[in-house]
Amino acid sequence: MSNNIHRGSSFDDWLREEGLLEDADDFAAKYGIALEIAREMKRQHITKSEMAKRMGTSRPSVDRLLDPVNNSLTLSTLERAATAVGLRLKIELTA
């Protein structure tokens, strides 16, 4: 019989115990947003330069937006990016 204290617990439980759950959730949310914007850019054949122009920003800013490990984005930037590809940013709080 195993003495593994984590047996039967979830990955979320382990992340919580290690103090990593909030960072993992933040990364997952940012990754999902970056992926969705990149997919929409590809679908509409929007280049990074064109995206920057639509957002009123620089191409390196678009690179940061699409980088899933960059967590320095503001809600304003995410909203401009969504609008630039014809999407709407929706943020909700859940329990």
One Martini backbone bead per residue (centre of mass of N, CA, C, O) as a GRO file, in nm:
protein
   95
    1MET     BB    1   0.096   0.036   0.021
    2SER     BB    2   0.065   0.364  -0.013
    3ASN     BB    3   0.205   0.689   0.126
    4ASN     BB    4   0.056   0.887  -0.049
    5ILE     BB    5  -0.088   1.199   0.024
    6HIS     BB    6  -0.201   1.254  -0.291
    7ARG     BB    7  -0.391   1.039  -0.308
    8GLY     BB    8  -0.684   1.149  -0.476
    9SER     BB    9  -0.592   1.410  -0.556
   10SER     BB   10  -0.569   1.702  -0.712
   11PHE     BB   11  -0.399   1.924  -0.892
   12ASP     BB   12  -0.521   2.170  -0.753
   13ASP     BB   13  -0.446   2.084  -0.470
   14TRP     BB   14  -0.142   2.088  -0.515
   15LEU     BB   15  -0.116   2.382  -0.605
   16ARG     BB   16  -0.230   2.498  -0.345
   17GLU     BB   17  -0.018   2.374  -0.149
   18GLU     BB   18   0.225   2.524  -0.324
   19GLY     BB   19   0.119   2.818  -0.420
   20LEU     BB   20   0.022   2.791  -0.759
   21LEU     BB   21  -0.274   2.841  -0.855
   22GLU     BB   22  -0.286   3.139  -0.938
   23ASP     BB   23  -0.063   3.126  -1.154
   24ALA     BB   24  -0.198   2.906  -1.327
   25ASP     BB   25  -0.458   3.061  -1.387
   26ASP     BB   26  -0.325   3.305  -1.521
   27PHE     BB   27  -0.184   3.151  -1.746
   28ALA     BB   28  -0.436   3.019  -1.871
   29ALA     BB   29  -0.582   3.278  -1.942
   30LYS     BB   30  -0.362   3.409  -2.118
   31TYR     BB   31  -0.330   3.178  -2.317
   32GLY     BB   32  -0.622   3.179  -2.422
   33ILE     BB   33  -0.622   3.467  -2.529
   34ALA     BB   34  -0.379   3.451  -2.719
   35LEU     BB   35  -0.490   3.217  -2.889
   36GLU     BB   36  -0.753   3.353  -2.986
   37ILE     BB   37  -0.623   3.595  -3.125
   38ALA     BB   38  -0.439   3.436  -3.317
   39ARG     BB   39  -0.666   3.284  -3.463
   40GLU     BB   40  -0.811   3.538  -3.568
   41MET     BB   41  -0.578   3.649  -3.726
   42LYS     BB   42  -0.549   3.406  -3.914
   43ARG     BB   43  -0.839   3.399  -4.026
   44GLN     BB   44  -0.801   3.721  -4.126
   45HIS     BB   45  -0.509   3.789  -4.215
   46ILE     BB   46  -0.343   3.919  -3.969
   47THR     BB   47  -0.089   4.097  -3.898
   48LYS     BB   48   0.113   4.234  -3.668
   49SER     BB   49   0.120   4.512  -3.800
   50GLU     BB   50  -0.186   4.543  -3.832
   51MET     BB   51  -0.255   4.506  -3.537
   52ALA     BB   52  -0.100   4.750  -3.434
   53LYS     BB   53  -0.261   4.957  -3.594
   54ARG     BB   54  -0.543   4.888  -3.474
   55MET     BB   55  -0.429   4.943  -3.166
   56GLY     BB   56  -0.211   5.173  -3.146
   57THR     BB   57   0.076   5.022  -3.175
   58SER     BB   58   0.328   4.799  -3.152
   59ARG     BB   59   0.474   4.512  -3.249
   60PRO     BB   60   0.602   4.433  -2.972
   61SER     BB   61   0.326   4.443  -2.828
   62VAL     BB   62   0.206   4.206  -2.983
   63ASP     BB   63   0.411   4.000  -2.895
   64ARG     BB   64   0.336   4.021  -2.594
   65LEU     BB   65   0.040   3.943  -2.626
   66LEU     BB   66   0.119   3.648  -2.765
   67ASP     BB   67   0.271   3.589  -2.500
   68PRO     BB   68   0.194   3.359  -2.251
   69VAL     BB   69   0.429   3.459  -2.032
   70ASN     BB   70   0.309   3.740  -2.044
   71ASN     BB   71   0.180   3.933  -1.747
   72SER     BB   72   0.173   4.270  -1.837
   73LEU     BB   73  -0.119   4.307  -1.902
   74THR     BB   74  -0.391   4.494  -1.975
   75LEU     BB   75  -0.719   4.541  -2.014
   76SER     BB   76  -0.692   4.749  -2.239
   77THR     BB   77  -0.523   4.575  -2.430
   78LEU     BB   78  -0.721   4.339  -2.455
   79GLU     BB   79  -0.954   4.509  -2.567
   80ARG     BB   80  -0.810   4.616  -2.821
   81ALA     BB   81  -0.752   4.337  -2.940
   82ALA     BB   82  -1.037   4.236  -2.966
   83THR     BB   83  -1.143   4.469  -3.141
   84ALA     BB   84  -0.934   4.431  -3.381
   85VAL     BB   85  -1.093   4.128  -3.434
   86GLY     BB   86  -1.411   4.149  -3.344
   87LEU     BB   87  -1.413   4.131  -3.037
   88ARG     BB   88  -1.512   4.056  -2.695
   89LEU     BB   89  -1.441   4.133  -2.375
   90LYS     BB   90  -1.490   3.895  -2.104
   91ILE     BB   91  -1.545   3.943  -1.755
   92GLU     BB   92  -1.551   3.720  -1.468
   93LEU     BB   93  -1.687   3.630  -1.160
   94THR     BB   94  -1.613   3.352  -0.946
   95ALA     BB   95  -1.653   3.092  -0.693
   0.00000   0.00000   0.00000
